[in-house]
Amino acid sequence: MVAFYVSLMEGSDLVVPPVVAFQVPATFGDVDVVTVQFVEAAHSADVAVHVWTINDDAEMVRMIDRGVDGIVSDRPTRWPQYLSSESVRGTGLVGERR
């Protein structure tokens, strides 16, 4: 995943490892890992993006808006309000297959 991220940030040809998903934190220190650009590049390489550990409501919405395929949380009881939202339809976050 590191080679993929570095190649994306450098604007060079993407280095895509043989994986089906990147499971990453939303941020690493001061670095915003899960950006729209990161998610779109991963999807263009047919790689899903799973982000962890998201416990803040606003951050959950931000990750959904960025197009992630899965979210790990310590607070799953907060999810129902988002799972019933039209904004997650077609994202795969409600048991749909991409």
N, CA, C and O of each residue as an XYZ file, in Angstrom:
392
protein
N       0.821     -1.179      0.000
C       0.000      0.000      0.000
C       0.871      1.251      0.000
O       0.505      2.262     -0.600
N       1.996      1.193      0.654
C       2.874      2.360      0.708
C       3.353      2.741     -0.699
O       3.360      3.919     -1.055
N       3.749      1.750     -1.492
C       4.215      2.031     -2.857
C       3.085      2.646     -3.688
O       3.329      3.548     -4.490
N       1.863      2.168     -3.504
C       0.706      2.722     -4.201
C       0.538      4.186     -3.817
O       0.395      5.049     -4.682
N       0.555      4.460     -2.524
C       0.353      5.820     -2.029
C       1.446      6.770     -2.531
O       1.157      7.871     -3.000
N       2.685      6.335     -2.428
C       3.806      7.181     -2.869
C       3.709      7.445     -4.369
O       3.890      8.581     -4.807
N       3.426      6.408     -5.163
C       3.321      6.613     -6.611
C       2.167      7.558     -6.948
O       2.273      8.351     -7.883
N       1.075      7.480     -6.202
C      -0.055      8.387     -6.405
C       0.350      9.819     -6.085
O       0.057     10.731     -6.857
N       1.017     10.025     -4.963
C       1.422     11.371     -4.548
C       2.475     11.967     -5.482
O       2.511     13.181     -5.682
N       3.334     11.114     -6.055
C       4.364     11.593     -6.985
C       3.830     11.813     -8.386
O       4.487     12.448     -9.210
N       2.636     11.289     -8.665
C       2.065     11.431     -9.993
C       2.671     10.492    -11.019
O       2.521     10.697    -12.223
N       3.358      9.461    -10.542
C       3.948      8.489    -11.458
C       2.966      7.343    -11.701
O       1.864      7.344    -11.153
N       3.362      6.367    -12.520
C       2.502      5.209    -12.754
C       2.202      4.534    -11.426
O       3.102      4.308    -10.617
N       0.929      4.213    -11.207
C       0.537      3.596     -9.941
C       1.183      2.229     -9.766
O       1.193      1.407    -10.682
N       1.713      2.007     -8.591
C       2.243      0.700     -8.210
C       1.124      0.014     -7.431
O       0.839      0.376     -6.290
N       0.491     -0.981     -8.059
C      -0.671     -1.623     -7.453
C      -0.300     -3.026     -6.993
O       0.009     -3.888     -7.816
N      -0.330     -3.262     -5.678
C      -0.031     -4.603     -5.179
C      -1.183     -5.559     -5.492
O      -2.300     -5.115     -5.757
N      -0.922     -6.847     -5.463
C      -1.979     -7.825     -5.759
C      -2.907     -8.036     -4.560
O      -2.835     -9.057     -3.876
N      -3.773     -7.056     -4.319
C      -4.706     -7.112     -3.191
C      -6.105     -6.761     -3.671
O      -6.273     -6.197     -4.752
N      -7.108     -7.093     -2.867
C      -8.479     -6.726     -3.207
C      -8.941     -5.501     -2.431
O      -9.939     -4.877     -2.792
N      -8.214     -5.149     -1.359
C      -8.614     -3.989     -0.560
C      -7.417     -3.389      0.164
O      -6.495     -4.092      0.578
N      -7.460     -2.076      0.302
C      -6.542     -1.375      1.190
C      -7.304     -1.137      2.481
O      -8.404     -0.584      2.453
N      -6.749     -1.538      3.595
C      -7.353     -1.295      4.901
C      -6.440     -0.326      5.626
O      -5.361     -0.697      6.088
N      -6.885      0.927      5.721
C      -6.010      2.016      6.133
C      -6.693      2.935      7.148
O      -7.920      2.973      7.239
N      -5.881      3.674      7.907
C      -6.460      4.721      8.754
C      -6.812      5.923      7.892
O      -6.236      6.109      6.820
N      -7.744      6.730      8.346
C      -8.114      7.929      7.596
C      -6.949      8.898      7.522
O      -6.745      9.571      6.512
N      -6.186      8.961      8.610
C      -5.014      9.824      8.657
C      -3.850      9.062      9.275
O      -4.036      8.073      9.983
N      -2.661      9.541      8.994
C      -1.450      9.001      9.612
C      -0.614     10.202     10.019
O       0.021     10.841      9.179
N      -0.615     10.508     11.314
C       0.012     11.743     11.764
C      -0.730     12.924     11.168
O      -1.944     13.047     11.331
N      -0.009     13.785     10.481
C      -0.619     14.947      9.829
C      -1.024     14.675      8.383
O      -1.491     15.578      7.689
N      -0.847     13.439      7.927
C      -1.128     13.097      6.532
C      -2.560     12.584      6.395
O      -2.963     11.655      7.095
N      -3.317     13.187      5.499
C      -4.674     12.754      5.176
C      -4.554     11.613      4.168
O      -4.352     11.858      2.979
N      -4.676     10.371      4.632
C      -4.473      9.203      3.767
C      -5.662      8.994      2.838
O      -5.487      8.861      1.627
N      -6.863      8.964      3.393
C      -8.054      8.645      2.607
C      -8.653      9.932      2.044
O      -9.508     10.574      2.655
N      -8.171     10.276      0.863
C      -8.682     11.437      0.138
C      -9.550     10.931     -1.014
O      -9.543      9.741     -1.331
N     -10.281     11.827     -1.623
C     -11.056     11.453     -2.810
C     -10.106     10.913     -3.876
O     -10.409      9.915     -4.530
N      -8.960     11.568     -4.054
C      -7.976     11.129     -5.050
C      -7.503      9.702     -4.753
O      -7.386      8.891     -5.672
N      -7.232      9.388     -3.491
C      -6.782      8.056     -3.104
C      -7.859      7.018     -3.406
O      -7.575      5.972     -3.990
N      -9.095      7.311     -3.004
C     -10.196      6.365     -3.220
C     -10.442      6.147     -4.710
O     -10.613      5.010     -5.151
N     -10.460      7.222     -5.484
C     -10.686      7.094     -6.931
C      -9.570      6.297     -7.599
O      -9.834      5.472     -8.474
N      -8.336      6.538     -7.194
C      -7.209      5.793     -7.771
C      -7.290      4.320     -7.401
O      -7.043      3.454     -8.241
N      -7.631      4.030     -6.161
C      -7.773      2.638     -5.734
C      -8.883      1.954     -6.531
O      -8.710      0.837     -7.020
N     -10.003      2.620     -6.653
C     -11.122      2.042     -7.413
C     -10.757      1.843     -8.884
O     -11.174      0.861     -9.497
N      -9.982      2.767     -9.450
C      -9.572      2.606    -10.849
C      -8.658      1.394    -11.016
O      -8.553      0.830    -12.105
N      -7.999      1.001     -9.928
C      -7.137     -0.188     -9.945
C      -7.905     -1.419     -9.457
O      -7.311     -2.474     -9.236
N      -9.224     -1.283     -9.288
C     -10.106     -2.358     -8.832
C      -9.752     -2.832     -7.418
O      -9.803     -4.024     -7.115
N      -9.394     -1.876     -6.568
C      -9.059     -2.154     -5.170
C     -10.044     -1.395     -4.289
O     -10.229     -0.190     -4.458
N     -10.677     -2.099     -3.348
C     -11.595     -1.469     -2.403
C     -10.810     -0.715     -1.334
O      -9.630     -0.984     -1.113
N     -11.471      0.224     -0.679
C     -10.850      0.991      0.401
C     -11.688      0.816      1.665
O     -12.867      1.168      1.703
N     -11.051      0.265      2.698
C     -11.673      0.116      4.016
C     -10.907      1.013      4.970
O      -9.680      0.940      5.038
N     -11.604      1.847      5.697
C     -10.949      2.805      6.589
C     -11.276      2.490      8.041
O     -12.384      2.059      8.359
N     -10.301      2.710      8.920
C     -10.475      2.438     10.347
C      -9.832      3.523     11.170
O      -9.094      4.325     10.599
N     -10.030      3.605     12.339
C     -11.206      3.318     13.125
C     -11.971      4.626     13.243
O     -11.482      5.584     13.841
N     -13.163      4.667     12.677
C     -13.941      5.898     12.580
C     -15.052      5.863     13.617
O     -15.979      5.058     13.518
N     -14.955      6.741     14.617
C     -15.940      6.778     15.699
C     -16.710      8.090     15.765
O     -17.689      8.198     16.504
N     -16.284      9.071     15.009
C     -16.914     10.382     15.001
C     -17.943     10.455     13.870
O     -17.660     10.069     12.736
N     -19.133     10.951     14.192
C     -20.203     11.023     13.184
C     -19.793     11.824     11.949
O     -20.022     11.388     10.820
N     -19.201     12.971     12.157
C     -18.810     13.815     11.017
C     -17.762     13.110     10.162
O     -17.779     13.220      8.936
N     -16.857     12.390     10.807
C     -15.832     11.658     10.052
C     -16.462     10.500      9.274
O     -16.023     10.195      8.165
N     -17.486      9.852      9.841
C     -18.199      8.790      9.111
C     -18.797      9.342      7.833
O     -18.661      8.742      6.767
N     -19.457     10.481      7.938
C     -20.078     11.109      6.769
C     -19.005     11.496      5.754
O     -19.181     11.294      4.553
N     -17.898     12.050      6.237
C     -16.801     12.442      5.337
C     -16.257     11.239      4.579
O     -15.988     11.337      3.381
N     -16.091     10.101      5.257
C     -15.568      8.904      4.596
C     -16.578      8.349      3.581
O     -16.194      7.897      2.502
N     -17.849      8.387      3.926
C     -18.890      7.959      2.976
C     -18.853      8.858      1.746
O     -18.915      8.377      0.615
N     -18.752     10.163      1.972
C     -18.701     11.113      0.858
C     -17.461     10.911     -0.016
O     -17.496     11.193     -1.213
N     -16.390     10.435      0.564
C     -15.170     10.190     -0.210
C     -15.237      8.884     -0.988
O     -14.373      8.613     -1.823
N     -16.265      8.067     -0.719
C     -16.482      6.873     -1.518
C     -15.859      5.592     -0.999
O     -15.682      4.643     -1.762
N     -15.517      5.544      0.299
C     -14.915      4.316      0.823
C     -15.891      3.151      0.731
O     -17.105      3.342      0.671
N     -15.343      1.953      0.722
C     -16.150      0.740      0.580
C     -16.501      0.099      1.914
O     -17.421     -0.715      1.987
N     -15.783      0.455      2.961
C     -16.060     -0.107      4.274
C     -15.479      0.778      5.359
O     -14.454      1.433      5.171
N     -16.160      0.782      6.509
C     -15.701      1.571      7.652
C     -15.704      0.683      8.887
O     -16.692      0.012      9.183
N     -14.583      0.687      9.603
C     -14.476     -0.013     10.879
C     -14.704      1.020     11.970
O     -14.147      2.117     11.922
N     -15.530      0.663     12.962
C     -15.844      1.593     14.035
C     -16.008      0.851     15.354
O     -16.433     -0.304     15.381
N     -15.669      1.520     16.435
C     -15.924      0.992     17.770
C     -17.347      1.312     18.217
O     -17.783      0.863     19.276
N     -18.065      2.082     17.417
C     -19.406      2.531     17.770
C     -20.418      2.211     16.669
O     -20.993      3.123     16.075
N     -20.639      0.925     16.391
C     -21.541      0.569     15.289
C     -22.997      0.953     15.524
O     -23.773      1.016     14.570
N     -23.386      1.211     16.770
C     -24.775      1.594     17.016
C     -25.089      2.977     16.469
O     -26.259      3.347     16.371
N     -24.078      3.740     16.112
C     -24.304      5.058     15.530
C     -24.589      4.970     14.033
O     -24.999      5.955     13.421
N     -24.376      3.813     13.450
C     -24.508      3.642     12.006
C     -25.911      3.704     11.434
O     -26.065      4.207     10.321
N     -26.950      3.229     12.117
C     -28.267      3.155     11.454
C     -28.713      4.429     10.767
O     -29.299      4.363      9.686
N     -28.456      5.583     11.354
C     -28.897      6.825     10.712
C     -28.212      7.051      9.374
O     -28.776      7.701      8.494
N     -27.004      6.523      9.208
C     -26.281      6.691      7.948
C     -26.623      5.586      6.959
O     -26.670      5.817      5.751
N     -26.859      4.401      7.469
C     -27.169      3.278      6.583
C     -28.528      3.419      5.927
O     -28.759      2.855      4.857
N     -29.429      4.160      6.549
C     -30.740      4.363      5.943
C     -30.754      5.576      5.017
O     -31.755      5.846      4.353
N     -29.653      6.296      4.976
C     -29.553      7.499      4.163
C     -29.396      7.166      2.686
O     -28.738      6.189      2.330
N     -29.993      7.970      1.843
C     -29.839      7.805      0.394
C     -28.396      8.003     -0.044
O     -28.000      7.520     -1.104
N     -27.602      8.712      0.762
C     -26.222      8.997      0.371
C     -25.351      7.749      0.331
O     -24.285      7.771     -0.285
N     -25.776      6.655      0.974
C     -24.957      5.443      0.948
C     -25.456      4.419     -0.067
O     -24.822      3.379     -0.249
N     -26.552      4.684     -0.716
C     -27.056      3.748     -1.726
C     -26.055      3.644     -2.866
O     -25.603      4.660     -3.395
N     -25.709      2.429     -3.242
C     -24.772      2.213     -4.333
C     -23.321      2.279     -3.908
O     -22.427      2.135     -4.741
N     -23.067      2.497     -2.617
C     -21.682      2.586     -2.151
C     -21.143      1.242     -1.708
O     -19.932      1.082     -1.557
N     -22.029      0.264     -1.497
C     -21.587     -1.023     -0.967
C     -21.629     -1.063      0.541
O     -21.408     -2.120      1.132
N     -21.906      0.058      1.182
C     -21.903      0.106      2.643
C     -23.174     -0.461      3.270
O     -23.264     -0.538      4.495
N     -24.148     -0.856      2.471
C     -25.377     -1.416      3.019
C     -25.596     -2.838      2.516
O     -26.734     -3.250      2.287
N     -24.537     -3.569      2.347
C     -24.639     -4.960      1.945
C     -24.782     -5.180      0.457
O     -24.996     -6.310      0.017
N     -24.669     -4.122     -0.328
C     -24.730     -4.259     -1.777
C     -23.379     -4.697     -2.303
O     -22.353     -4.405     -1.689
N     -23.360     -5.371     -3.393
C     -22.092     -5.752     -4.014
C     -21.794     -4.783     -5.136
O     -22.679     -4.383     -5.892
N     -20.526     -4.413     -5.227
C     -20.091     -3.526     -6.315
C     -19.853     -4.318     -7.551
O     -19.480     -3.757     -8.582
